Amino acid sequence: MSHHDDKPQLPDPKEIAKTYAQVAQRASKLLTEHVQRQLKQGITPPADELGVAQAFMDMMSKMLANPYKLAQAQMNLVWDYMSLWQHSMLRFAGVRAAPVAQPAKDDKRFKDAHWEEHFLFDFIKQSYLITAHHLHDAVSKVEGLEDGSKKKVNFFTRQFIDAMAPSNFALTNPEVLRETVKSHGQNLLKGFNNLLRDMETDGQLRVRMTDPAAFELGRNVATSPGKVVFQNELMQLLQFEPTTKAQFKEPLLIVPPWINKYYILDLREKNSFIKWATDQGHTVFCISWVNPDRRMAQKSFDDYLTEGTLTALDAVCKQTGSDKVHAIGYCLGGTLLASTMAWLAARKDERIASATFFVTLLDFSIPGELGVFIDERQVSHLEKKMEEHGFLEGSAMAGTFNALRANDLIWSFVVNNYLLGKEPFPFDLLYWNSDSTRMPYKMHSFYLRNMYMQNLLKEPGGLTLAGVPIDLSKIEAPCYFISTVEDHIAPWKGTYLGATRLGGPVRFVLGGSGHIAGIVNPPAANKYGYWTNDQAKKPPADADDWFAAAKQHEGSWWTDWQQWIVARNGGATVPARDPAKGKLKALEDAPGSYVKQRLDQKPAAE
């Protein structure tokens, strides 16, 4: 018996060709109809507002200026291909040989058994991995390239490499091939319909990540019971119902980012930070930001401070009778929280007794891969678009964040929805991820220019907010920083810099995983672990020095935070607070109406 007789077999090539021909014929009619509809609406020619073309032209000129290095890179590529050819011939002859290139252990694109066990697909896979490695290696090592251009070239080369993966094409994906023959091409036809559906609204492709009809706010996501106890034009303030007979005297206020909706912290009962914090005895309040429309174009960062955090702080104090509040800020919400605390410190207002920062940048020296999208050319172009509409469309930001993890958040859904013809799996996290929010023109322009581009928040007096010069070093309240080791949006060494800017005692903790999963990490899951360094009240100046002396722990950082916050609030308790019986009138049930305003609903004043 041949060594390969027990290996998975490919479908018959004639059957494959016949099936694809039938699908192409049937799909052409759908494509023609779609193009005709788009032509009636008008087609906008592509623009290079990101400056990608210029960056690649600069890269090519530098690369060609050193022909020796280019030739060396080409020879290295040829050498690896020769090794792959030798490896493949050995396999074909029935001899097991070590692969020349292997995907990373967490690379889900090549999980199908055929990629490993079938000679042809193993060759395709390794050929792609070799080419990808040499291509990225060649462009990333070009000397003399301006830093901004270098980051763009690296980032968009990776986007190209990810897009060209053999798993993204019907003829080179073994799972798609099997499904095509099995269903007589119905998967491709259904996938084509899915593609047209996802382009139907405005001609822009919005890859569907989950079934939006599978979730309803207040029914199976954002289910923690509570009341809206205050609202203004910018936000609603939620107070959640107690789950313990007594609660800590000093309440907890959560400031989420307005770039996303608050219910990332309340997806399901078993992974809800809000539910968990309530179960620990905290009186939990949370801001729910409005999804702004054209009428709010002139809302500024100052407004988010005065009408947002400061107003929420006043309301929490009034509702509970407490003159001390513990605050949490998530990502951009943490940037606003720190700005608010510096504003309060300048006025000798000490109502915020402690602050916790989830993956928050205060010093933007290390902006991560988001920096690729933020320079004068791109921000100016963005401002023109925002001025026209009054806001930045949420889908634009969502697309940017998804591109940071394209294989997981774009291409896996392309394969599932369009090649396999399946509907996306109902997943609460991806439902939340697709529920984007708009950015008011004035506020977002200020944030990009003053925080990311000029990095003024870290400078004492660098920013004046609501008439007050901001100095982070004047914040003396104890602070807890939780960052995550795989965060692409707020790199932990960047968040660490911000932690060293504050004037009071700081506990810095590094969690496992990334920007979302590392934060939404309940103790019951017992995942990821975290690092702490208890040697000093304030983190040392260098992040690497902190990590070198850090100790790793199993489980969730939530339990570490709970011990820290209990020590900060003194442990005094009061009878459980019913949000419907406080000094503020209960306006409606949680999750409130603001969070239910979706982008697939037409914004007002359009």
Residue pairs with C-beta under 8 A, 6 or more apart in sequence:
2 94
3 94
4 94
4 119
7 117
7 118
7 119
8 113
8 114
8 117
8 118
8 174
10 118
10 120
10 174
10 177
11 177
11 178
11 180
11 181
12 181
15 181
16 177
16 180
16 181
19 180
19 181
19 184
19 185
20 170
20 171
20 180
20 185
20 188
22 184
22 185
23 180
23 185
23 188
23 189
23 192
26 185
26 189
27 188
27 189
27 192
30 192
30 193
30 196
31 192
31 196
34 196
34 199
38 203
41 203
43 203
48 54
49 377
49 378
49 381
49 382
50 152
50 373
50 378
51 152
51 375
51 377
51 378
52 152
52 156
54 149
55 148
55 149
55 152
55 153
55 156
56 153
56 156
58 145
58 146
58 149
59 139
59 142
59 145
59 149
59 150
59 153
62 142
62 143
62 144
62 145
63 69
63 70
63 138
63 139
63 142
64 70
65 144
66 143
69 141
70 138
73 134
73 137
73 138
76 134
77 130
77 131
77 134
80 100
80 101
80 130
80 134
81 127
81 130
83 100
84 100
84 101
84 123
84 126
84 127
84 130
86 97
87 97
87 98
87 99
87 100
87 126
88 119
88 122
88 123
90 96
90 97
91 97
91 119
91 122
92 119
99 122
99 126
100 126
100 130
101 126
101 129
101 130
101 133
102 126
102 129
103 109
103 110
103 125
103 129
107 407
108 407
108 408
108 412
109 165
109 167
109 407
109 411
109 412
110 116
110 125
110 167
112 173
112 174
112 175
114 121
114 174
114 175
115 121
115 122
115 125
115 174
116 122
118 174
121 172
121 174
124 166
124 172
125 166
128 164
128 165
128 166
132 161
135 157
135 161
136 154
136 157
136 158
136 161
139 153
139 154
139 157
140 150
140 153
140 154
140 157
142 150
142 153
145 153
148 375
151 369
151 371
151 372
152 372
155 369
155 372
156 372
158 406
159 403
159 406
162 406
162 407
162 410
162 411
163 406
163 411
165 407
165 411
166 172
166 173
167 173
167 411
167 415
168 411
168 414
168 415
168 419
169 419
170 176
170 177
170 180
170 188
170 419
171 177
173 415
173 419
175 420
176 187
176 415
176 419
176 420
179 187
179 420
179 421
180 187
180 188
183 421
186 421
187 419
187 420
187 421
187 422
188 419
188 421
189 421
190 421
191 417
191 418
191 419
191 420
191 421
192 418
194 208
194 417
194 418
194 421
194 423
195 205
195 417
195 418
197 208
198 205
198 206
198 207
198 208
198 417
199 205
199 206
201 600
204 395
206 395
207 410
207 413
207 414
207 417
208 413
208 417
208 424
208 434
209 409
209 413
209 424
209 427
209 430
209 431
209 433
209 434
210 424
210 425
210 426
210 427
210 430
210 431
210 434
211 423
211 424
211 425
211 426
212 431
212 434
212 600
214 220
214 426
214 431
215 221
215 426
215 428
215 431
217 263
217 591
217 595
217 596
218 589
218 590
218 591
220 268
220 428
221 263
221 266
221 267
221 268
221 428
221 431
221 432
222 262
222 263
222 266
222 267
222 590
222 591
222 595
223 266
223 268
223 269
223 272
224 240
224 241
224 266
224 269
224 272
224 274
224 275
224 278
224 590
225 240
225 241
225 589
225 590
226 238
226 239
226 240
226 241
226 579
226 589
226 590
227 238
227 239
227 241
227 579
227 580
227 586
227 587
227 588
227 589
227 590
228 236
228 237
228 238
228 288
228 586
228 587
228 588
228 589
228 590
228 592
228 593
229 237
229 238
229 239
229 285
229 315
229 319
229 579
229 582
229 584
229 585
229 586
229 587
230 236
230 237
230 311
230 312
230 315
230 319
230 584
230 587
231 237
231 587
231 592
231 594
232 307
232 311
233 290
233 296
233 307
234 289
234 290
234 296
234 299
234 303
234 304
234 307
234 308
235 287
235 288
235 289
235 290
235 307
235 308
235 311
235 312
235 594
236 287
236 288
236 290
236 587
236 592
236 593
236 594
236 595
237 285
237 286
237 287
237 288
237 312
237 315
237 316
238 262
238 285
238 286
238 287
238 288
238 590
238 591
238 592
239 283
239 284
239 285
239 319
239 577
239 579
239 582
240 274
240 275
240 278
240 284
240 285
240 286
240 579
240 590
241 278
241 578
241 579
242 278
242 283
242 576
242 577
242 578
243 275
243 278
243 279
244 278
244 279
244 280
244 281
244 576
245 575
245 576
246 281
246 573
246 574
246 575
246 576
247 281
247 282
247 283
247 573
247 574
247 575
247 576
247 577
248 281
248 282
248 283
248 566
248 569
248 571
248 572
248 573
248 574
249 322
249 569
249 570
249 572
249 573
249 574
250 322
250 324
250 325
250 326
250 353
250 569
250 570
250 572
251 282
251 283
251 284
251 285
251 316
251 320
251 322
251 325
251 326
251 577
252 277
252 282
252 283
252 284
252 285
252 325
252 326
252 327
252 328
252 565
253 285
253 286
253 287
253 312
253 313
253 316
253 325
253 326
253 327
253 328
254 262
254 265
254 274
254 284
254 285
254 286
254 287
254 327
254 328
254 329
254 330
254 333
255 287
255 308
255 309
255 312
255 327
255 328
255 329
255 330
255 333
255 334
255 336
255 337
256 262
256 264
256 265
256 286
256 287
256 288
256 289
256 330
256 333
257 330
257 331
257 332
257 333
258 289
258 304
258 332
258 333
258 437
258 439
259 331
259 332
259 397
259 437
259 439
260 331
260 432
260 436
260 437
261 288
261 289
261 432
261 435
261 437
261 595
262 286
262 287
262 288
262 289
262 591
262 595
263 432
263 591
263 595
264 330
264 429
264 432
264 516
264 520
265 272
265 273
265 274
265 286
265 330
265 520
266 272
266 273
266 274
266 275
266 591
267 428
267 429
267 432
267 520
268 428
269 275
270 522
270 524
271 520
271 522
271 525
272 522
273 519
273 520
273 522
273 558
274 284
274 286
276 522
276 523
276 558
277 284
278 284
280 562
281 573
282 565
283 320
283 577
285 312
285 315
285 316
285 319
287 308
287 309
287 312
287 333
288 591
288 592
288 594
288 595
289 308
289 437
289 594
290 296
290 594
290 597
291 394
291 437
291 438
291 594
291 597
291 598
291 599
291 603
292 299
292 391
292 437
292 438
292 439
292 440
293 390
293 391
293 438
293 603
293 604
293 605
293 606
294 389
294 390
294 391
294 603
294 604
294 605
294 606
295 390
295 604
295 605
296 390
296 391
296 440
297 386
297 387
297 390
297 391
297 440
297 441
297 442
298 440
298 441
298 442
299 440
299 442
299 443
300 440
300 442
300 443
300 446
301 336
301 339
301 443
301 446
301 447
301 450
301 465
302 465
302 466
303 443
304 336
304 443
305 336
305 339
305 340
305 343
305 465
305 466
306 466
308 336
309 336
309 337
309 340
310 340
310 343
313 325
313 327
313 340
313 351
313 352
315 584
316 322
316 325
317 323
317 325
317 351
318 583
318 584
319 577
319 579
319 582
319 583
319 584
320 577
320 582
321 583
323 351
324 351
324 352
324 353
324 569
325 351
325 352
325 353
326 352
326 353
326 354
326 355
326 356
326 565
326 568
326 569
327 337
327 341
327 352
327 354
327 355
327 356
328 337
328 355
328 356
328 357
328 358
329 335
329 336
329 337
329 338
329 355
329 356
329 357
329 358
329 360
330 358
330 359
330 360
330 519
331 358
331 359
331 360
331 489
331 490
331 515
332 360
332 447
333 358
333 360
334 357
334 358
334 359
334 360
334 361
334 362
335 360
335 361
335 362
335 451
335 457
337 355
337 357
337 360
338 355
338 357
338 360
338 362
338 457
338 472
338 475
338 498
338 502
339 457
339 463
339 465
339 470
340 352
341 352
341 355
341 475
341 477
342 470
342 471
342 472
342 474
342 475
343 465
343 466
343 468
343 470
344 350
344 351
344 352
345 471
345 474
345 475
345 476
346 468
346 469
346 470
346 471
346 474
347 468
350 477
352 477
353 477
353 568
353 569
354 477
354 478
354 479
354 480
354 565
354 568
354 569
355 475
355 477
355 478
355 479
355 480
356 479
356 480
356 481
356 482
356 561
356 565
357 479
357 480
357 481
357 482
357 495
357 498
357 499
358 482
358 519
359 482
359 483
359 484
359 487
359 489
359 490
359 495
359 515
359 518
359 519
360 481
360 490
360 495
360 498
361 367
361 451
361 490
361 494
361 495
361 498
362 457
362 458
362 472
362 495
362 497
362 498
362 499
362 501
362 502
363 455
363 457
363 458
363 494
363 497
363 498
363 500
363 501
364 451
364 452
364 455
364 457
364 458
364 494
365 455
365 458
365 494
365 497
366 491
366 493
366 494
366 497
367 374
367 452
367 491
367 494
368 487
368 488
368 489
368 490
368 491
368 494
369 404
369 488
370 400
370 404
370 452
370 489
371 452
373 400
374 448
374 452
374 453
375 453
376 453
379 445
379 448
379 449
379 453
382 392
382 445
382 448
383 441
383 445
385 392
386 392
386 439
386 441
386 444
386 445
387 441
389 441
390 440
390 441
390 605
391 438
391 439
391 440
391 441
391 444
391 603
392 438
392 439
392 441
392 444
393 438
393 599
394 436
394 437
394 438
394 439
394 599
395 436
395 599
397 436
397 439
398 433
398 434
398 436
401 409
401 489
402 409
402 410
403 410
404 488
404 489
405 488
409 433
413 424
416 422
416 424
417 423
417 424
424 430
429 516
429 520
435 598
435 599
436 599
437 599
438 599
438 603
450 456
450 457
450 463
451 457
454 462
456 462
456 463
457 463
457 470
457 472
458 472
458 497
458 498
458 501
460 469
460 471
460 472
460 473
461 469
461 470
461 471
462 470
463 469
463 470
464 470
472 498
472 501
472 502
472 503
473 501
473 502
473 503
474 503
475 502
475 503
475 504
476 503
476 504
477 504
478 504
478 505
478 506
478 507
478 568
479 499
479 502
479 504
479 505
479 506
479 507
480 506
480 507
480 509
480 561
480 564
480 565
481 495
481 496
481 498
481 499
481 506
481 507
481 508
481 509
482 509
482 510
482 511
482 519
482 530
482 557
482 561
483 490
483 492
483 495
483 496
483 508
483 509
483 510
483 511
484 492
484 510
484 511
484 512
484 513
484 514
484 515
484 517
484 518
484 519
485 492
485 510
485 511
485 512
485 513
485 518
486 512
486 513
486 514
486 518
487 495
487 514
487 515
487 518
488 514
488 515
489 515
490 515
492 510
492 543
493 543
496 508
496 539
496 543
496 546
497 543
499 506
499 508
499 539
500 506
500 538
500 539
500 541
505 537
505 538
506 537
506 538
506 539
507 532
507 564
508 533
508 539
508 546
509 530
509 531
509 532
509 557
509 560
509 561
510 530
510 531
510 532
510 547
510 550
511 518
511 519
511 521
511 528
511 529
511 530
511 531
511 557
512 518
512 521
512 527
512 528
512 529
512 530
513 521
513 527
513 528
517 528
518 528
521 527
521 528
521 556
521 557
521 558
522 556
522 558
523 555
523 556
523 558
523 559
525 556
526 554
526 555
526 556
527 556
528 556
529 552
529 553
529 554
529 555
530 552
530 553
530 555
530 556
530 557
530 560
531 547
531 550
531 551
531 552
531 553
532 550
532 551
532 553
532 560
533 539
533 546
533 547
533 549
533 550
533 551
534 551
535 549
539 546
540 546
553 560
579 586
580 586
